[in-house]
Amino acid sequence: MTLCLVHHGDRAIVQVRDTGTGIPADDLPHVFDRFWRADAARGRETGGSGLGLSIARQIVSDHKGTIDVESTVGTGTTFTIVLPTV
């Protein structure tokens, strides 16, 4: 995993990258939805509740920022968070 922080004008840009299995393009529009999980067969015991990214999105939004995701299956995923610095 790689974590990068860049100051760009009046914004802080945080990127979190991994080299995991990636997220299929059809699933990307749903990753920030509450209770949504890519693998419906996974239960809370093995795969979480599906709340983490929706909570992250709400926190970022509450701070007047944005969060986006890009992913390629077989290559990995990058989450980009942009927050105002003032």
Rosetta silent file (secondary structure, phi, psi, omega in degrees, C-alpha in Angstrom):
SEQUENCE: MTLCLVHHGDRAIVQVRDTGTGIPADDLPHVFDRFWRADAARGRETGGSGLGLSIARQIVSDHKGTIDVESTVGTGTTFTIVLPTV
SCORE:     score description
SCORE:     0.000 S_00000001
   1 L     0.000  145.170  178.393    0.000    0.000    0.000 S_00000001
   2 E  -125.752  135.317  176.818    1.153    3.536   -0.755 S_00000001
   3 E  -119.434  129.383 -177.664   -0.001    6.705    0.976 S_00000001
   4 E  -132.084  135.643  176.526    0.705   10.069   -0.642 S_00000001
   5 E  -126.905  126.677 -178.894   -0.089   13.586    0.594 S_00000001
   6 E  -130.142  134.506  173.954    0.344   16.625   -1.655 S_00000001
   7 E   -92.891  122.280 -177.456   -0.401   20.264   -0.879 S_00000001
   8 E  -131.985   99.069 -177.609   -1.880   21.891   -3.997 S_00000001
   9 L    63.046 -122.823  179.496   -2.918   25.524   -3.584 S_00000001
  10 L   -97.935   23.715 -179.026   -5.671   25.650   -0.990 S_00000001
  11 E  -128.361  147.535  169.544   -6.209   21.872   -1.123 S_00000001
  12 E  -109.128  130.129 -179.361   -4.633   18.809    0.428 S_00000001
  13 E  -114.621  120.881  179.183   -4.724   15.737   -1.787 S_00000001
  14 E  -113.352  128.585  175.589   -4.399   12.337   -0.143 S_00000001
  15 E  -122.136  134.194  175.509   -4.065    9.206   -2.247 S_00000001
  16 E  -118.611  117.959 -176.985   -4.190    5.672   -0.924 S_00000001
  17 E  -120.360  143.697  171.300   -3.073    3.051   -3.459 S_00000001
  18 L  -131.299  168.497  178.338   -2.873   -0.692   -3.276 S_00000001
  19 L  -116.259   37.592 -178.639   -1.763   -3.408   -5.652 S_00000001
  20 L   -79.711 -157.002 -175.135   -4.572   -5.787   -4.754 S_00000001
  21 L   -74.169  -16.165 -179.302   -7.080   -7.553   -6.945 S_00000001
  22 L    82.889  170.896 -178.783   -8.869   -4.341   -7.930 S_00000001
  23 L  -118.574  127.387  178.435  -12.573   -3.578   -8.127 S_00000001
  24 L   -58.816  145.314 -177.752  -14.590   -4.429  -11.250 S_00000001
  25 L   -55.563  -35.677 -179.909  -15.857   -1.387  -13.160 S_00000001
  26 L   -66.608  -24.141 -178.718  -19.489   -2.446  -12.615 S_00000001
  27 L   -88.700  -22.539 -174.804  -18.944   -2.307   -8.841 S_00000001
  28 H   -54.858  -39.959 -179.827  -17.214    1.097   -8.665 S_00000001
  29 H   -65.028  -13.306 -174.247  -20.433    3.178   -8.627 S_00000001
  30 H  -105.219   -8.363 -169.943  -21.537    1.299   -5.490 S_00000001
  31 L   -62.188  -22.800  179.511  -18.426    1.263   -3.276 S_00000001
  32 L   -97.573    2.317  178.940  -19.579    4.277   -1.231 S_00000001
  33 L   -74.979  139.117  177.644  -23.155    2.978   -0.782 S_00000001
  34 L   -62.769  136.969  176.024  -24.156    2.018    2.760 S_00000001
  35 L    68.575    6.022 -179.899  -24.206   -1.753    3.412 S_00000001
  36 L   -85.868  136.318  175.168  -22.912   -2.561   -0.076 S_00000001
  37 L  -133.130  140.780 -178.161  -20.243   -5.241   -0.410 S_00000001
  38 L   -63.295  -37.860 -178.855  -18.615   -6.425   -3.609 S_00000001
  39 L  -108.329   99.322 -176.761  -18.871  -10.057   -2.543 S_00000001
  40 L   -63.913  -18.228 -179.706  -22.417  -10.667   -1.324 S_00000001
  41 L   -75.319  -15.975 -179.119  -21.381  -14.103   -0.054 S_00000001
  42 L   -81.915  131.213  177.232  -19.213  -12.529    2.655 S_00000001
  43 L   -93.472  177.073  179.412  -20.897  -12.059    5.989 S_00000001
  44 H   -61.291  -28.297 -179.379  -20.083   -9.549    8.709 S_00000001
  45 H   -65.771  -31.193 -175.545  -17.845  -12.148   10.359 S_00000001
  46 H  -116.059  -13.170 -172.446  -15.493  -12.234    7.370 S_00000001
  47 H  -139.750   14.071  178.626  -16.119   -9.096    5.373 S_00000001
  48 L    81.489 -179.200 -175.290  -17.345   -6.179    7.446 S_00000001
  49 L   -99.717   -6.595 -177.073  -20.707   -4.470    7.460 S_00000001
  50 L    80.690   21.584 -178.467  -20.382   -2.444    4.268 S_00000001
  51 L  -107.165  -21.321 -171.394  -20.316    0.836    6.179 S_00000001
  52 H   -54.176  -51.674 -177.245  -16.643    1.862    6.151 S_00000001
  53 H   -73.080  -29.725  176.596  -16.473    3.683    2.820 S_00000001
  54 H   -70.196  -35.869  175.395  -19.870    5.334    3.270 S_00000001
  55 H   -67.198  -42.531  177.873  -18.693    6.671    6.647 S_00000001
  56 H   -59.758  -43.753  179.258  -15.427    7.847    5.073 S_00000001
  57 H   -61.215  -41.507 -179.604  -17.375    9.639    2.346 S_00000001
  58 H   -65.756  -41.962  178.557  -19.578   11.368    4.930 S_00000001
  59 H   -62.264  -45.950  179.493  -16.583   12.511    7.001 S_00000001
  60 H   -62.596  -44.213  178.952  -14.838   13.887    3.899 S_00000001
  61 H   -62.348  -41.743  178.369  -18.044   15.594    2.768 S_00000001
  62 H   -61.086  -24.330  178.175  -18.571   17.123    6.220 S_00000001
  63 L   -99.037   19.557  176.156  -15.114   18.700    5.833 S_00000001
  64 L    63.979   33.465 -179.853  -16.060   20.151    2.411 S_00000001
  65 L  -116.937 -174.628  177.694  -13.962   17.630    0.516 S_00000001
  66 E  -131.401  154.950  173.556  -14.357   14.902   -2.069 S_00000001
  67 E  -135.513  132.593 -179.176  -13.404   11.244   -2.242 S_00000001
  68 E  -133.206  160.593  179.016  -13.081    9.290   -5.476 S_00000001
  69 E  -132.887  140.517  171.941  -11.983    5.804   -6.454 S_00000001
  70 E  -130.495  141.217 -178.257  -10.226    4.415   -9.511 S_00000001
  71 E  -153.923  149.107  174.357   -9.504    0.744   -9.955 S_00000001
  72 E  -131.198  124.054  179.641   -8.289   -1.790  -12.464 S_00000001
  73 L   -59.616  131.489  179.752   -8.930   -5.477  -11.918 S_00000001
  74 L    87.619   -9.503 -177.775   -5.637   -7.279  -11.451 S_00000001
  75 L  -115.740  -45.289  179.909   -3.711   -4.047  -10.859 S_00000001
  76 E   140.529 -174.631 -173.085   -5.126   -2.334   -7.791 S_00000001
  77 E  -133.360  144.331  175.221   -7.189    0.540   -6.481 S_00000001
  78 E  -127.411  124.741  171.732   -6.561    4.219   -5.734 S_00000001
  79 E  -103.109  131.087  179.535   -8.717    6.319   -3.430 S_00000001
  80 E  -118.552  123.405  178.534   -8.219   10.080   -3.773 S_00000001
  81 E  -114.357  128.362  178.298   -9.358   12.449   -1.041 S_00000001
  82 E  -119.012  123.848 -178.612   -9.276   16.209   -1.639 S_00000001
  83 E  -128.336  143.821  175.100   -9.749   18.503    1.364 S_00000001
  84 E   -70.336  147.099 -179.707   -9.565   22.277    1.722 S_00000001
  85 L   -98.671   -6.410  178.414   -6.615   23.482    3.821 S_00000001
  86 L  -121.711    0.000    0.000   -8.281   26.702    4.976 S_00000001
